[in-house]
Amino acid sequence: MKVYGIPNCNTVKKALDWLKDHQIDIEFHNFKKSGIDVTKLEEWTLKVEWEALLNKRGTTWKMLDADYQKTIISKEAAFKLMQDKPSIIKRPVVETQSGSIILGFDEAQFANLLK
């Protein structure tokens, strides 16, 4: 299982703690240190819509100029933004052993990983 996120993000911390408490081995990809490439974003959008990857509730989105926000209307524009500002990606992104994607942390959804 691979978890993508930012280590100081509270939601990522909760997810990592939950996975550790349930003794689930993970590989962690730090967006801040390693960024994200278009190939990975494309791979994810085969499983979830690009809009779901874009965190419009977070500080990074809110700090963008309103006119710039209005230009993010395509997958390509969103991907460029996600590469320029990876903290705009909803966190964490979890790639499960079965190949599915989980966005964010929901304890019930994570518990389904153990089934």
N, C-alpha and C positions, 0 to 999 in steps of 0.2 A: 504494500500500500504506500502511496506517495501523497504527502500533504504539502500543498503550496500555500504560502502566506508570508506574513511579516511577524517575527517573533514577539514584538512588543504590542501586538494587537490583542485586545482582551478576548475577542471571540476565538482567535487562533489559540491563545493560551488555554482557554476552556476546552477546546477540542483536543489539544495535545495532552492536557492533564487527563481527560477522559480516556483517551487511547492508552496512555501510560497506566492508568489505574486498572484498565482491562487487559493489560499485558499484550497489547497489539503492537507489533513491530512496524515502524514506519520509516520512510526516508523523507526528510524535510527539505523543501526547496524554498529558500529565502528570496522573495521577490526583490527586496532591496539590494541584496548582494549579487544575485545571479540574473535578475531581470526575467523576461519571458519572451520566447520567440514566436513568430507568426505560425510556425508549424504546430506548436503546442496549442495555440489559440484555435487554429483551424480544427485540430483534433477534438478539442472540447466542444466546439460548435456542431459537431456531428451528433452530440449527445444532449446538449442544452443550447437554447437560443443565445445569440451574442448579447442580447439585451439583459439576460439574466446574469451574465458575467460582470456587467457594468454596475458598480455600486453608486447609485445616485443619491443615497441617503447619507453618505459619508462626507467628511470634511474636505477631502480632495475634490470631490465634485462641486461642493458648495463654494469652494474657493475659486473655481473657474469663472471667467467672465461669462455673463449670461449669453452674450452673442456667440461666444465659442461653444457653449453648451448646445446651442441650437444647430450647430454644424455636425453634431454627432448623430447622424441619421442613417448611417450605413455601417455594415460590419467592418469595412476597410478603415473608416474614420475612427471607429471605436478601437480597433486593433492598434492603430497608430497611437492613440491616446493611452491605451493600456501599456504599450511598450515605453512611451515617454514617462508615464506616471503609473507604475505598476500598483501603487497603493489604491488606485481607482477600481481594481478588481475585487469583486466580492470575495471575502475570505472566511474561512479557508476554502480552497478547492481541494477536494479529496478524490483521488483516483483509487477506486476499490480494486480488490483482487479480481472481481468479476468483470471489470472494465467499465463499470458505471461511474458517474460523477456525482458527488455531493457538494453542494454550495452552502457555505455557512455551517453553523453548528446547531444541531437539534438532537438532543439526547435520545429521543425515540428513534430517530432515523439512524443514528450511530448504533443503537442497540440492535437494529436489524442487521448490521454488519456481522454480528456474532451468531446469527442463525444459520 
